[in-house]
Amino acid sequence: MSVGCKIIKTIERPDKSLVEAFKGMPVANIDDCMNRTAAVRSDICPLNKAPLLGTAFTVKVPEGDNLMFHVAMDMAQPGDVIVIDAGGDPNRAIFGELMITYCQKRGLAGVIVDGAIRDSDEIAAMDFPVYAKAAIPNGPYKNGPGEINTVISFGGKIVRPGDIIVGDGDGIVVIKPEEAADIAAATKKVMEKEAGIMKHIVEDGTYIRPWVAEKVKEIGAEIIE
């Protein structure tokens, strides 16, 4: 047994149609349907405007080391999002433009890291989703150890290989495949409801929400005319 140094080659991925069910869905709406608790920490931010959607291919590296990410880039399949637990370290970049360009050419769906990157200006101009905690010029070591396709901690959330990853400008949510169908259906209903509300706001200038008055009464607010 090699503690902290493991590569698992085969993972179970959800059906592509299940993943694609979340295409175009705002992360905020998805999170609302997950009791508003599914988002990773807000300090992991998008570096460009490319939408993020795919299947988690997990990597755990020591702070400031990217050996196992190099291995993972060759292993991951089209549609995978490489999810890197780098311990949240902001002081040494795990990757830059070269590695992200390679991931894009291989058809991957994105790379997200609980840690730092470099070449942020170049990555910002790419049509390929990248999220990170920080940017810094310091490059990575390449010594290992590390793990591939084990359960990791990412931005305060547990991520398993094969989980569905969705991200937009608001952040990232992590969805278990066994819960995905119900969450997608609920999110679709929320989107339809909000579209109706927006229609009234734009066309009528009204925003009907009787629960506000009910809640104010419930909490016993003193109203002075």
Order of alpha helices (4+ residues) and beta strands (2+ residues): beta-alpha-alpha-beta-beta-alpha-beta-alpha-beta-beta-alpha-beta-beta-beta-beta-beta-beta-beta-alpha-alpha
